[in-house]
Amino acid sequence: MAIGFINGEWIPVDQAVLPIDERGHNFGDGVYEVIRVYQGTPFKMREHLVRLEKSAEAILLTMNYSIDELEALIAEGLAKTGLQEASVYLQVTRGIAKRVHLFPDVPASTTMTIRPATDLPATVREKGVQVTLVEDERWKNCYIKSLNLLPNVVAKQKATDAGFYEAVFVRDGIVLEGSSCNVFLIKDGVLITPPANRFILHGITRATLLEIAKEIGVPMEEKEFGPDELLAADEAFLSSTSMEVLPIVEIDGKQIGAGIPGTISRDLHKNYRAKYQGIGV
Ligand SMILES: Cc1ncc(COP(=O)(O)O)c(C=O)c1O
């Protein structure tokens, strides 16, 4: 069963509750997080909530729940749903107030949904995905997990309509990230991903994979690369809380490596799974 939460109250997810003057939908004036729950235990919850707080601080927003309180609320919600495999979406907005641009003198507003996790079909994982490179039209603060996802959703829709799985943003000749994921390539055994600067979201999965690379002895580098370098990669993959590690086999019709998920990508994913398998036990 799924459940919703709004400022202290647990509600059915389909209950219409958001006030008309909620700044989240008037301005996209807020931040959010997505946390995957495996075997009843939220994975990397603290890291996600710390990033949420950092995103809030970056937009000068004071959250109305502390990280500890949010952890307790997530545990409470999970217990109510009884879900073992779930996705938690948390949104914190600048509250509910008459529509003017200036910040209102009201508390932030927190909503959450906990729903059964929807895993990618096994065939997608096994085959890998085709992606397209698109110009990054987003703002310059993509490290903030902002509710403003307009360029992301438009890019994703256009990519899907054109038969691709994901759109990967390129800014000034530099490959950055997907519309909802980070990007990695592997060349001559070295794992390479763009640096965690203001132009990408500092993915929790990305950080976990870099940690894993260190643990299992895969040399890695955080450095900028352009489309040519990506196209010449031996392997490439997308990473996110929901995708985990998703191999890229084709970019704008050009085959990557052998055109099948690569061995280092598979190995990283196997080790990623090992990190969450058994966490609830
Ligand atoms: C733009 C963008 N980049 C990267 C990611 C991956 O972040 P994480 O691994 O923390 O899920 C996401 C996830 O939603 C995203 O929206």
The ligand as a Gaussian input file, in Angstrom:
#p B3LYP/6-31G(d) Opt

LIG

0 1
 C       19.566000      15.516000     -12.649000
 C       19.923000      14.325000     -11.812000
 N       21.200000      13.924000     -11.774000
 C       21.570000      12.851000     -11.050000
 C       20.646000      12.115000     -10.312000
 C       21.099000      10.916000      -9.524000
 O       21.122000      11.184000      -8.141000
 P       20.996000      10.026000      -7.071000
 O       22.045000       9.020000      -7.390000
 O       21.239000      10.702000      -5.775000
 O       19.614000       9.465000      -7.199000
 C       19.310000      12.510000     -10.307000
 C       18.340000      11.769000      -9.513000
 O       17.181000      12.049000      -9.434000
 C       18.938000      13.653000     -11.066000
 O       17.661000      14.068000     -11.090000

